[in-house]
């Protein structure tokens, strides 16, 4: 895993990871990884992240059961962003949508939710 040392992590030791559906190329979500979560992702073939808000390591689907099987990992020409192609099981978004990118901004500045919820987050996360 020598390539990890070539990546440009920010001052907090994090690198953005764009998660994309390996079958239809839908961008599902964006999260941050540190070196340990990236190594765990490569070893387990499940996405692992660092939560900036909670300041802790997490595995996608640990609460919801909506996991991601890693099919390929890429990094960009600047070595400062990851692209991870996955098979998504269930929804990627903690708000209940398949993708976190469910709000479209129109030219006039109005917004529109363009997807339907797959699950009720209040029931899954028991808020």
Steps between C-alpha positions, in 0.01 A plus 500: 500500500791725421275725287329631817817698580471670161152633578453857621305494823392838641634652824251286697632184333191460281432454131158534331354181356229514235291184506351397164274211400714252305209397278321822400761765601261689729696711749372366830682701764819675607677437828849526643761235559821497697785257437356239736149509352642478148712199597196337665292568186760328282536206739130436571354613165241698704509880516650640820509872579600764754214712633605862541190587703522204737881477491489125461553217256191340343410224257226579247189311598596431862178668622269466199613169351536682164850389411733561207712230335813658355569410137776750411698786653652787299669827584518817293796661323571726799487199737265695728162334433388138489233346278361174631268288290264283701201272488250678724270289718202715597538877522825693521345809661422515871192709410347193332584564134707274274742789432592794722461718190121508487449878491524674164567874476325668206632800306264734684641386836203289603558145612319174443529157660536267202498161673280290723602375841591134525465488878384708796811619688305543826419129498846384393701724733234510775533875555 
